[in-house]
Amino acid sequence: MSKESRRAQRFAVQLPVTIGDTEPSEQGTILNISMKGCAMTAERIPKLHTHVSIHIELPDGTEPVDIESAGVLWVTDYRCGLEFIRVSDESLARLRVFVALLENTP
């Protein structure tokens, strides 16, 4: 998918993420984020066209964002792209505030 065809602007970040609800959980890093999805890296990437839950740690002690269901759109080596499918209203509000902050940061 080309950058021009994306539905939402993405912002470069480095945020800790926990993938899935199983033990032991997989840890990774969010590389970019938008209101609609993100790209992340981890040692064990989920399989293409599967769905995962993720827990994104936000900076400055802000409550984390929990994505109940994210679809895996693409996979390359240790990276993948996720589309947010199901997000609680509370997490969506936190994500909206965080992305707005990124939009207004020079």
Secondary structure, DSSP 8 states (H G I E B T S, - for coil): --GGG-SS--EEEEEEEEE-SSSS-EEEEEEEE-SSEEEEEESS---TT-EEEEEE--STT---EEEEEEEEEEEETTEEEEEEEEE-HHHHHHHHHHHHHHHT--
